Amino acid sequence: MPNIIALLTGLIFGFGLAISGMTHTEIVLGFLDVAGQWNPSLLFVLSGAVSVTVAGFYWIRKLSKPVFANTFIVTEVKNIDRPLVIGSALFGIGWGISGYCPGPAIALLATPNWEVWVFLPALLFGYGLHEYVSKKLEVKIVNPTDNQSLRPEQPTCG
Amino acid sequence: MAVTNIVNAVIGGFLIGASATLLFWLNGRIAGISSVVASMLFTKDRLWPALFLLGVVAGAAIYYALGGSTPIPRNGFPVWLLAVSGVLVGFGTALARGCTSGHGVCGLGRLSLRSLVATLTFLSVGLLTTFIVRHLFGVI
């Protein structure tokens, strides 16, 4: 059942991304380009999505467990650390250059053009590079708790 | 901008939020695309991430098949710059452990301070970068 849920929620996510206009780089960059002809679409997408998740997650967190799993898998990391800020800044540079963040880039496989065939392999290379670097660092770390905070067994966002 | 664009943006936002809420409620998982990709690539638990991503592609395909407007690629956008952008987005979101969906949609939904900092950081750096790339270097 969880696998069917994953497929169906992915389907809703992808449809939502496509209808929102976020797979169009000119709309995303139209939002980021405040000195050009400003396009507020992204603000409507993000606030629409967050208004649903704020209400939904508030209600869900009162439950003891998810419907088809034993636990909620959420990061325990709470502090604002350097990887969070530096990583987000690097992401912001990449996003501001091309107008692609990971979701739309993957959704674009539904109607692939040359940009996808350049961006997606580069994106995967970036993930691989991070995995390689963090594995290298892991060897040097003595403290096992630090180790855990660097590389969680289950990658989670937030 | 046209009213239909705003309506589509709001509908799309609601659907993305609904998807994230359902995945968390039913499976206990966070719908952060960058983490889902990382799970698929680097953990043993890769079936559900693969199915979720397959769903994302299929969902977009349905919208385009129903006549939704498909993105048009840019002519003359530098290939090397697009590649650099991809590496930065991949490495950056892996390091920050979240992207627009993980920190933006889900993290803000969880009222996570980390996610608020991440979202404000990538939004402000994104604004600055777009200004530099478009208006100082003239790349459109």
Interface residues (C-beta under 8 A of the other chain):
Chain A: P2 N3 I5 A6 L7 L8 T9 G10 L11 I12 F13 G14 F15 G16 L17 A18 I19 S20 G21 M22 T23 H24 T25 I27 L29 L32 D33 V34 A35 G36 N39 P40 S41 L42 F44 V45 L46 S47 G48 A49 V50 S51 V52 T53 V54 G56 F57 I60 R61 L63 K65 P66 V67 F68 A69 N70 T71 F72 I73 V74 T75 V77 K78 N79 I80 P83 L84 V85 I86 G87 S88 A89 L90 F91 G92 I93 G94 W95 G96 I97 S98 Y100 C101 P102 G103 A105 I106 A107 L108 L109 A110 T111 N113 W114 E115 V118 F119 L120 P121 A122 L123 L124 F125 G126 Y127 G128 L129 H130 E131 E153 Q154 P155 T156 C157 G158
Chain B: M1 N5 I6 N8 A9 V10 I11 G12 G13 F14 L15 I16 G17 A18 S19 A20 T21 L22 L23 F24 W25 L26 N27 G28 R29 I30 A31 G32 I33 S34 S35 V37 A38 S39 L41 F42 T43 D45 L47 W48 P49 L51 F52 L53 L54 G55 V56 V57 A58 G59 A60 A61 I62 Y63 Y64 G68 S69 T70 P71 I72 P73 R74 F77 V79 L81 L82 A83 V84 S85 G86 V87 L88 V89 G90 F91 G92 T93 A94 L95 A96 R97 G98 C99 T100 S101 G102 H103 G104 V105 C106 G107 L108 G109 R110 L111 S112 L113 R114 S115 V117 A118 T119 T121 F122 L123 S124 V125 G126 L127 L128 T129 T130 F131 I132 V133 R134 H135
